[in-house]
Structures are given as structure tokens and as C-alpha cells.
Amino acid sequence: MMFEHLDRFDRPVRIIETGCAERLNDDGWGGNGCSTLLFDRYVRTHPGSSFESVDTDAASVELCRGAVCGSSYIHCGDSVQFLKGTADVSSMMVDLLYLDASNLDWNAPLLAQKHHLDELLAAMPMLRQDTLVAVDDSPITMENCPHIEVIGKGGLIARYAAEVGAERVFQHYQVGWVGMMSVVTTSAETVNIKEMLRQASEYYHAGRVLDANNIFRSIYAITRNPDTTAKRVARGEACIFFAKIAGSQKKLGTALDWYQEALRCIPNAVEYILEMVGQTYRPMRHWDKAIDDVIVATRIEPDNVHAWRMLGGLYLWSERLEEAKSAFRRAMEVAPDDPQPKLDMISALFDDEPTKENYALAQKLAHEVRHTKFHGDATLTLAFTAYREGRHEDAIALYDEALEAGVSEPATAHWNKSLALHCLGRYREGWEEHTWRAVERTQLPLYVPMNRFKLPMWKQEPPPAIIHVHAEAGFGDNLCCARYLQLLADKGYDVRYETYENMLPLMQRSFPAVKCVPMALDYPGTIGVEPFDYHIPMGELPHVFGTEVDTVPWFGPYLHADTDLVAKYHEVLPPDRRKVGFCWSSGIREGLWIAKYGRRKSMKFSDLFSLTRTHDYLAISLQVGPERAECKDFVPSYLWDVLPEKPSWDDTAALIANLDLVVTVDTAVAHLAGAMGKPVWLMNSAEPGAWHWMAERPGSPWNERSPWYPSVRIYRQKTVGTWGDVVEAVADDLRKRTPD
């Protein structure tokens, strides 16, 4: 870039460098200080041009003198004195002043910075407006917003450049300016605020953040008491700029302070309110405050579609669905030709209960926008609808159509397509689509495990190798995929498994050939993680092993209870009676979608209470979590509850070992009991989602049996939320036969 600047001059040029090369190499580009050789080569090819360098180290000077041409001069002496003397005796101007004479201590850079500022001031008589002044070792830092600063050798020169209004030409590890002779007046009486604001905005949109920052800082300084509209607008824009910079550094509190100051300048600036909410309150999950501020925005500008859309989105994240739909409905009224509010409404309908009315409205809105630029996203909503209705073949075709048309979040489409493929038992295709979670940044639990480590993911590279397997997703998925740990060990790998801490003893006992360790203290960080060759998230193992429905690995029960705990629960439970364990609720994890999914595949204790009112067997609770309290009034009359207040997985496994049958909804208890080889009767929701159980299809071998656990029998719900038929079928079979 320096040479491109010099090439603009249609005449011989003059280059002065401070600090010559300390050592030389053949190509001239590597090593410390080899700019000396490059400047020499430039003047060799530009007749009449000259190059001078100065250094205090005599050995370096002699080294360079022997390597340069006759148009290059290497001086030995103090650079500041050399520049002063040259300026005094020479009328020739300098086209490139390259400053690199000091030894920089990054922990104490001030002396080096002062030296280079002294060099600049000494050379000032030789500079023109188009002279390029460049300094080496001068990156920028954004640590102290709003002070985006040049650090290293050029720190003080950068401050000087900002004060005189010099133009920055480039900023990488080196920084360069022209216009060091300019002087900008910054008094409020003489400055043109509008022109400064225009220039700062131009710099910002061109990506010249440092230059924009310098002007915005000046604007902020001269508008301390803004007494005109122009000054209030300029100060507000400066604050917004500082807020954006703080937000880009994830300093949300600092960003919020700047947004609020901007709003004090212009209280009715709706765009400021919406940006503040989107960039600070929303990532901080301050839903109530965010909603209050956006409501204010809708009152200031009742026809602002962006405000109504944001309000609807906030209500949606707060699980206030009716209010979300009301806000989206208002957005559709304000902008009837805008497809985006209709897509927003569809998202709200998906998060609502899956009624025929909601599906019908979602399909109607999707069809209305399918022939616009939102065709892909609209088709994607139809795919979601088909999936939720159990029409998985249709869903897959619609996902493909949406992806071909182009969607705003292709990773989301691919990942959701994997769910439909899994429901149909098309595992190999499903695992491939499932890998898109590596770029699915809207859901961090999907993205983080795939991208947690810089070392490569295992892709069937042969042993010997250390493979670090790490937990992802819920407990059930890890209990199910744990079988692959034994397969890896059997192949000769050194296997490490980083698992949830409360699952650690169970895994250590069940897989003695695997080194099982607890999650890193700073997860998703790596404190305590030992070196390895390859990593792989637990949920990626079925994909890498190429698992199909008919090749699901099963080598017998692979999870084993603690024998001492088994004996303990054996003593607690009455002998000589058939024992049936019940679990009625899945873990309800945080997050709107995942929480609703958990609720839809769960029931209340009252739904299965009739199964416990019998003398044919002893009913025993396997329920943990808040939902356990639902049965407290029926213990011990109808249900035994013998687990401790906060049971471990070892407790649950030991209790299951004493049972004859486990009756449960789709939750980790089903996987634990199935992996132990216990008979399990699974009461499965009609809500699609679990790749272990798939979806009912005429003649499919998995309709009543899962390929993952030979001992699991599946009772399928026909309508989401309706458990009566399932419970009645389980009750009939409990009366008719013993567990199989």
C-alpha cells in the first residue's frame, strides 16, 4: 500500500526510513526490519528516486550499506537529530516517511511512542499534504470504548493525527496517514457540526472505524451542552456509534449506557429505542424492560412495522403467545403488503398449541407469501407445519423446495429436515443433515459442541489415537449413545468421555475401558481437559459409524447399577410382589421451544393415577424434579416414593434394577432402563421429535419396538395432549399379562 501511494507520483520520489534492517535474507520480505531492502529495490526501479535510512547500531548500518544501491544512503546516528539536520539543510520534500527506529516494549510503550512523535515533529518541515507517514508495530485496540486507539509505536502519532485532522490511509499492523499538515478547528463556535457528522458517518459505513471514532469523539466533546437540534442530533449519533462499538465487544452494559445517553438527546428516536432493545436488553434477557420500551416506541410511531414486529418477538420469547399474536396482527395491518409480519405470525402459531385452526391460518399466510422473495422462507413454514402434523414425507419435499428457493437460515432448515428423516427411519440421510447444527447459531446448544475445540473431529481415522468424546444434548441422548464408547474401545482407541458430573459414576462403572471424566469447570471452556488427537460430540457418533435402522449396535445391556445400592433398595421394597416403576414427566428445560416440547411429551400424575390404584403390583415412583410433588398426597397409599430428595443416576439405576417393569413417558428414565435391559413400556407423545422412537408408519418394524432397545415396547399417542387411550391400553396390558 505504501508503494501504491508512491506510484501515484509521476516523478522521482524520496523515501526516509528510521531504523534499518538488523539482518538480511534472500527474498527481502521476511525477518526484522527488511523494509530497508524493499525501499532500496523500489528506488532501483524508479530512476532519480532516493532512499535514506538511519540507525544507531553501527553493525546494522554496515550490513545494510553492503546490500543497497547507489541511490540508497544508510546513516549511522540518532534518528531525531538526523531528521532535524536534514530538514535544516535540504529543501527536498519527503514522499514517504517510515518510522521504525525504536525498540518497543509492549508493556511500557510510551518511550517508543514519544521517540516516534519526536521524529515526526523533526521531519515536519519536509512534509507535504500528500506525504505518507507510516509507523510500524501499530495495531489498534478497542478495549476502552469509546477510545478506539492505535497502540504500539504509533500511539502518540495517532493522537496527533486525530488532532490535526490527518487522513488515515491504511490500518493493519502498520498505520499510515496523509495530511499531517492539516489543522481542524474543534471549537463549537466555528465547527460545522453537520459536515463533521456527514464525514464521520461516511467513514463508518466505509469500514474506517478509527477515523469515524476520531470525529465522533470530537463531536461528543464540543456538544457537552447541546442547545440546538443539530447539536442534539450529532451528539446522539456519536453516542449511538459508541454503543455499536461497545456492543461489538459484547460490553452490553456499556452499550446500554451509550444508547440511553443517545435517547436523552433525542427521546423520540424510535430507531434508537429499537436498536437499544435489540442489541442490549434482548441478549441480556431483560424481557420486561425490553417490552416496556418497545411499547413506548409503538406509541411514538403507531405505524412503525418494525416496532410491532419486535414487540411480537419479545412477547414470543416471554411465552406470552396471545400478546405476541396481537402484536404481529397489528404489524400485518400496518404493512399489509410486507410478507415478514406474516412469517412472524406463523412462528407464533407454531409455538402455540397445535390446533387445526392454527395450522390452517399458518398455511394460509404461508401461501400468501410464497410467490414473493420470501418464497423459500414461506415454504419452510409449510414444511414445519407438515412435520408437526406428522406428514414427514411432505415435510421433506417442502424442506428441499425451500432450500432450493433460498432461505434466510439454511442451517435451521437442514437441521429440521434431519428430524423428519429420522422420524421415517432414514437415519443415514438424517445424520448427514443433522451435522448442519455446526453452523446453526440460533441455538447455541446445537452449535457449541460441534465447534468447541480447534483440534479435528474424529472421522474414522484409524487407531492408535486418543479420542475425546464429550456430552451434548440431554441425558437421554447421552445414555443412548453411550454404547458407542464400547465400540471405540473395542477398535483399539484410547477413549475419553467428558460427561455430566451426576452421570459420572454410572459411566465409570459401565465402561471400565473408557476414561470417564466430569465436564470442564468452565464448559464450554477446556479447564482440566487432557490432550487428545480427535474430539467428537456424543450425538455425532451414530453419524460417523454410519448407523442405519437395521445396524443399530446392540450387544446386550451396557449400563450397570451399583450393586450396593441395588441391595439397599431391595431391602426397602416389599418382597414377593411385582414392582412397576412410573415416570410421567420429561425434564422441562429452559427455552421456549424446548420447554414446550418437553411439556407436550409429558403428562400429569393425575393422567396415570388409575394405573396405581391396584393390588396386582406395587407402583413405585421414578419421577424426579418439580413434577415429583404431584404425587405427594398419594404416597404411600397408591405409590411408593423411595428415592432421596435429590437422587443421583446411580440411585435411579439401582431402583430400576429392583423393578419388573418401567412405564414412562419419553424421558431419560426410558433410556436408562432400556440400556439396563429392563422391560420398558414407553408412552410416546404424538409430538414428533425423538429419533430413537421415530414415527408410526403402516408396517414399520419400529411402530411398537425401538431398534435401540429390544426391551422397549411403544404405546403411541394419536393426538398431541390426549393421553387417555394410551393409559387405557397400558392398563389393559398390565391386567392381561406380565411384562415381556
Number of C-alpha atoms within 10 A of each C-alpha: 9 15 11 8 14 20 13 8 11 7 12 14 20 19 23 23 23 27 27 29 20 17 14 19 11 7 10 14 14 12 13 13 19 19 19 27 22 16 22 24 17 17 21 18 9 13 12 12 17 22 25 19 27 25 24 17 15 12 13 19 22 13 16 25 17 9 12 19 16 11 15 24 17 23 22 18 14 16 26 21 14 20 22 19 13 16 19 13 8 10 10 12 17 23 23 24 23 24 26 25 25 20 11 16 12 12 7 10 18 18 14 22 22 17 20 25 22 19 23 23 14 20 23 17 19 20 23 16 14 18 23 24 24 24 26 19 19 22 18 19 14 15 13 10 19 22 15 20 22 23 20 25 32 31 23 22 27 24 15 15 20 22 18 16 21 21 18 21 18 14 17 11 14 19 23 25 22 22 20 25 16 15 13 11 13 18 13 15 9 8 14 14 21 14 10 18 22 13 15 26 22 14 17 16 10 10 11 17 16 23 22 23 25 21 23 26 20 18 28 18 14 18 20 12 11 16 9 10 11 15 22 20 20 24 30 27 24 27 26 24 25 25 30 24 23 23 19 13 14 14 16 20 15 19 27 21 17 23 27 19 18 27 21 14 20 17 14 14 17 22 13 20 22 20 15 28 25 15 20 24 21 17 12 13 14 14 16 13 13 23 21 11 18 24 17 15 23 18 13 15 15 15 15 18 23 20 25 27 25 24 26 30 24 26 23 22 18 18 18 15 20 15 18 27 23 16 26 27 19 20 28 22 14 17 16 14 12 16 20 21 26 25 22 22 26 27 18 26 23 18 18 18 16 17 12 10 11 18 20 13 14 24 19 14 19 24 15 14 21 18 12 12 13 21 20 26 26 28 28 30 25 26 29 25 25 21 24 20 19 18 15 24 15 15 27 22 14 24 27 18 17 24 19 11 15 17 21 11 15 20 21 20 23 22 22 24 26 26 26 31 23 25 24 20 24 18 23 20 16 24 24 16 20 25 20 20 23 17 19 20 14 12 12 12 14 20 17 18 22 22 17 17 15 8 12 12 19 20 14 9 9 10 12 11 15 17 23 24 26 24 22 21 13 15 18 17 19 22 24 22 19 23 23 17 21 18 14 19 17 12 11 13 19 19 23 22 26 21 21 19 13 14 18 20 17 20 26 17 15 19 19 11 17 19 14 25 21 18 22 17 11 9 9 13 12 13 11 12 15 9 10 16 14 19 24 24 22 26 24 21 21 17 19 15 17 14 16 18 18 11 11 16 18 14 9 12 17 19 23 20 22 17 11 10 17 19 14 14 18 16 11 10 17 11 9 7 13 17 20 24 25 24 28 24 25 24 21 18 14 10 13 13 13 13 14 18 19 19 17 20 26 24 22 16 19 11 13 20 14 13 21 23 14 11 10 12 17 20 25 25 22 25 24 21 13 10 18 18 11 12 19 12 10 13 13 13 10 19 21 20 19 17 18 10 10 9 14 18 18 21 21 21 22 23 25 25 23 19 21 19 23 27 25 25 23 25 22 20 28 26 24 24 27 26 25 20 19 24 22 27 24 25 26 24 26 21 21 23 20 16 19 20 26 22 24 18 12 6 7 13 14 20 17 15 18 20 20 22 26 17 21 26 21 21 20 20 19 15 13 18 17 15 22 11 14 19 18 14 13 19 15 11 11 16 11 9 8 10 17 12
